[in-house]
Amino acid sequence: MAYSRILLKLSGEILAGKEGFGIDSDIVREISLQIKDIAELGIEIAVVIGGGNIYRGGKAEKQGVERVTGDYMGMIATLINALALQEALEKMHVPTRVQSALEMRGVAEPYAQRTALEHLEEDRVVIFACGTGNPFFTTDTAAALRALEVGAQVIFKATRVDGVYDKDPEVYEDALFFKEITYSDVLDKGLKVMDATAITICRENNLPIIVFNIKKKDNLKRVVLGENIGTNVKGVL
């Protein structure tokens, strides 16, 4: 088996489905089934989830909302998504815990590295919500930090396309696909893999990122088992 402990980064937009907003219960169920499949292989799974299907803090100022307030609103949106994913997983009898970087004890545990590690070692899926708990930082950065904190071997960045392209393949038919690419090239080319802070953290700690299409059936299991799909982002080609 290629990996024993992973961090899965899910964008909020993936949960929205065709409508582009809100939570599509069918998509949540499909993603949960893929997580369940790899959990049954004995793989320890941490998840960081975004909230862009509900609210994006980065757009707050355009809507007349002060940026810091908007970022906190976005963090709360990630918690809504985390609870939806937890509910779907537990209905499938997959033990799951939500840990929040903002304290909301009525619905989630406060984030604590040692407790998260204990959950993973007990084969519970751990969903990290509310990003880093700080404004001006994205859930991509949270994913890089949490992956390092819990000793994940890799970040799997789930997307709606097959990997990393030089431009949006959903818009441009001539978009160029990268099978492998370095952290530095991602930064130099301004590619939308993860934000620059997250890529820099991964580069400094040599933490690989694999970008893949989670909308294709069984792709999460395939990539976890080491099948050569998606794009591998690493230090040296």
MARDOVO-663455 format. One line per field, with one value per residue (C-alpha): residue number from 0; residue in one letter; x, y, z. Coordinates in Angstrom, 2 decimals. Example, Ala and Ser with C-alpha at 12.3 -4.5 7.8 and 13.67 -1.06 7.14 Angstrom:
<rs>
num	c(0 1)
residu	c(a s)
u	c(12.30 13.67)
v	c(-4.50 -1.06)
w	c(7.80 7.14)
</rs>
This chain:
<rs>
num	c(0 1 2 3 4 5 6 7 8 9 10 11 12 13 14 15 16 17 18 19 20 21 22 23 24 25 26 27 28 29 30 31 32 33 34 35 36 37 38 39 40 41 42 43 44 45 46 47 48 49 50 51 52 53 54 55 56 57 58 59 60 61 62 63 64 65 66 67 68 69 70 71 72 73 74 75 76 77 78 79 80 81 82 83 84 85 86 87 88 89 90 91 92 93 94 95 96 97 98 99 100 101 102 103 104 105 106 107 108 109 110 111 112 113 114 115 116 117 118 119 120 121 122 123 124 125 126 127 128 129 130 131 132 133 134 135 136 137 138 139 140 141 142 143 144 145 146 147 148 149 150 151 152 153 154 155 156 157 158 159 160 161 162 163 164 165 166 167 168 169 170 171 172 173 174 175 176 177 178 179 180 181 182 183 184 185 186 187 188 189 190 191 192 193 194 195 196 197 198 199 200 201 202 203 204 205 206 207 208 209 210 211 212 213 214 215 216 217 218 219 220 221 222 223 224 225 226 227 228 229 230 231 232 233 234 235 236)
residu	c(m a y s r i l l k l s g e i l a g k e g f g i d s d i v r e i s l q i k d i a e l g i e i a v v i g g g n i y r g g k a e k q g v e r v t g d y m g m i a t l i n a l a l q e a l e k m h v p t r v q s a l e m r g v a e p y a q r t a l e h l e e d r v v i f a c g t g n p f f t t d t a a a l r a l e v g a q v i f k a t r v d g v y d k d p e v y e d a l f f k e i t y s d v l d k g l k v m d a t a i t i c r e n n l p i i v f n i k k k d n l k r v v l g e n i g t n v k g v l)
u	c(0.00 1.43 0.22 -0.91 -1.92 -3.21 -4.79 -7.64 -8.31 -11.87 -13.10 -16.54 -17.36 -17.07 -19.98 -22.20 -22.87 -24.34 -26.08 -22.76 -23.91 -25.21 -24.71 -25.63 -26.43 -25.74 -22.22 -21.57 -22.68 -20.46 -17.41 -18.22 -18.36 -14.90 -13.59 -15.26 -13.56 -10.08 -10.87 -11.71 -8.19 -6.82 -5.67 -5.79 -7.66 -7.68 -9.82 -9.68 -12.77 -13.46 -16.62 -16.81 -20.15 -21.70 -19.56 -16.13 -14.38 -12.17 -15.21 -16.43 -15.19 -16.98 -20.19 -19.56 -18.39 -15.13 -12.48 -11.83 -15.55 -15.94 -13.13 -14.77 -18.04 -16.18 -14.70 -18.16 -19.23 -16.50 -17.95 -21.36 -19.72 -17.72 -20.87 -22.59 -19.68 -19.52 -23.22 -22.89 -19.86 -21.38 -24.52 -22.12 -20.72 -17.42 -16.36 -15.73 -14.76 -14.95 -12.31 -12.77 -10.07 -12.79 -14.34 -17.88 -18.09 -21.75 -21.08 -17.36 -14.25 -11.72 -8.67 -5.91 -3.03 -2.66 -6.36 -6.40 -3.53 -5.35 -8.45 -6.42 -4.68 -8.11 -9.19 -11.51 -11.73 -10.86 -12.38 -10.66 -13.02 -12.67 -9.32 -6.46 -8.84 -7.20 -8.39 -6.33 -5.39 -7.12 -8.17 -5.32 -2.89 -4.82 -4.47 -0.68 -0.39 -2.69 -1.00 2.36 0.92 -0.61 2.25 0.35 2.54 0.78 -1.93 -4.55 -6.15 -9.56 -10.82 -13.39 -10.69 -7.97 -5.09 -3.04 -3.33 -1.75 -5.27 -8.80 -9.61 -13.32 -13.01 -10.11 -9.98 -6.24 -5.31 -1.99 -1.98 1.00 1.64 4.36 5.36 7.59 6.45 8.61 7.02 3.56 4.55 6.42 3.58 0.89 -1.02 -4.19 -3.19 -3.22 -2.47 1.15 1.47 0.34 2.67 5.59 4.90 4.79 8.00 9.87 8.81 8.98 5.34 3.99 0.67 -1.34 -4.11 -6.80 -10.40 -12.58 -15.70 -14.52 -15.61 -12.97 -10.30 -9.54 -8.86 -6.79 -4.57 -4.16 -3.04 -0.34 -1.90 -0.37 -3.32 -3.65 -0.72 2.16 3.50 6.92 10.39 12.38 11.22)
v	c(0.00 3.37 5.40 4.72 8.25 10.90 14.33 14.86 18.48 19.07 22.38 23.53 23.96 20.20 19.66 22.13 20.07 21.62 24.42 25.97 26.72 24.90 21.20 18.46 15.43 13.00 14.34 14.25 10.62 9.74 11.33 9.63 6.25 6.85 7.79 4.70 2.48 3.62 3.63 -0.06 -0.62 0.58 3.98 6.80 9.77 13.45 15.87 19.64 21.09 24.50 26.57 28.27 26.65 28.64 31.75 32.96 35.33 36.62 38.22 39.87 43.38 43.45 42.78 45.54 43.18 43.93 41.35 39.91 39.44 37.87 35.42 34.31 33.85 31.67 29.61 28.95 27.82 25.15 23.83 23.41 21.33 19.33 18.42 17.36 15.10 13.69 12.89 11.04 9.06 8.04 6.83 4.50 3.36 5.20 6.67 10.37 13.39 17.06 19.34 23.08 25.76 28.05 26.84 25.57 22.88 22.18 20.78 20.03 19.32 22.16 21.42 19.69 17.93 15.15 14.38 14.35 11.86 9.66 9.64 8.71 5.91 4.63 4.56 7.53 9.94 13.43 16.43 19.74 22.71 26.50 26.61 27.80 29.83 33.03 35.55 36.08 32.38 29.93 26.34 25.37 26.72 24.91 21.68 22.07 22.86 20.07 17.54 18.32 18.43 14.94 13.42 12.80 11.39 13.28 15.81 14.63 17.70 16.63 18.54 18.37 17.93 15.35 17.28 20.43 22.36 25.58 27.08 26.06 22.93 23.50 26.74 26.15 23.06 23.56 23.55 21.75 18.94 18.42 14.86 16.06 19.57 21.12 23.38 26.15 25.83 26.01 29.27 30.71 29.94 31.12 27.85 27.43 24.25 25.60 29.10 30.30 30.01 26.37 25.49 27.16 25.24 21.97 22.82 23.70 20.42 18.24 17.25 15.86 16.97 14.82 16.60 14.29 14.14 12.88 12.93 9.79 6.61 4.96 7.57 8.18 4.49 4.29 7.21 6.07 2.65 4.31 4.25 6.90 9.21 12.95 15.33 14.85 18.11 17.62 19.10 17.66 15.98)
w	c(0.00 -1.04 1.97 5.51 6.61 4.24 4.24 1.77 0.77 -0.41 -1.75 -0.80 -4.48 -5.05 -2.64 -4.49 -7.58 -10.74 -8.87 -7.85 -4.30 -1.23 -0.49 -2.95 -0.77 -3.62 -4.08 -0.33 -0.33 -3.30 -1.69 1.62 -0.13 -1.56 1.90 3.38 0.79 1.75 5.48 5.15 3.79 7.14 5.87 8.40 6.94 7.82 5.82 5.42 3.81 2.30 2.43 -0.96 -1.78 1.05 1.55 0.38 2.75 -0.06 -1.72 1.48 0.73 -2.64 -0.72 1.79 4.54 6.32 5.32 8.78 9.42 5.98 6.66 9.91 8.05 5.55 8.38 9.77 6.29 6.37 9.62 7.99 5.25 7.79 9.70 6.48 5.59 9.13 9.06 5.74 6.91 10.21 8.44 6.63 10.00 9.52 12.90 12.37 14.44 13.51 15.01 14.66 14.79 16.22 19.46 18.94 21.57 21.02 17.54 17.22 19.23 19.50 17.36 19.32 17.61 20.16 20.18 16.39 16.37 18.86 16.65 13.59 15.45 16.50 12.84 13.06 10.14 11.38 9.58 10.29 10.02 10.21 8.44 10.61 12.78 11.54 8.93 5.77 5.57 3.26 3.82 1.46 4.03 6.76 4.78 4.56 8.27 9.46 7.19 8.78 12.30 12.05 10.07 6.84 4.08 1.30 0.53 -1.94 -3.51 -4.84 -7.86 -10.66 -13.35 -13.92 -12.38 -12.95 -16.22 -17.45 -17.62 -16.78 -18.84 -18.26 -20.22 -22.64 -24.84 -25.48 -21.77 -21.22 -18.64 -16.31 -15.19 -12.83 -11.79 -9.13 -6.32 -7.80 -11.24 -9.67 -8.00 -11.00 -13.41 -10.99 -11.34 -9.28 -7.44 -3.90 -2.71 -2.64 1.14 1.11 -1.78 -0.01 3.21 1.26 -0.59 2.59 4.19 1.05 1.45 -1.85 -3.29 -5.68 -7.57 -8.94 -10.11 -7.26 -9.44 -11.25 -9.48 -7.25 -8.08 -4.41 -3.84 -7.02 -6.11 -2.49 -3.70 -5.80 -9.24 -11.48 -12.00 -11.57 -11.17 -8.76 -7.30 -5.74 -5.30 -8.20 -11.41)
</rs>
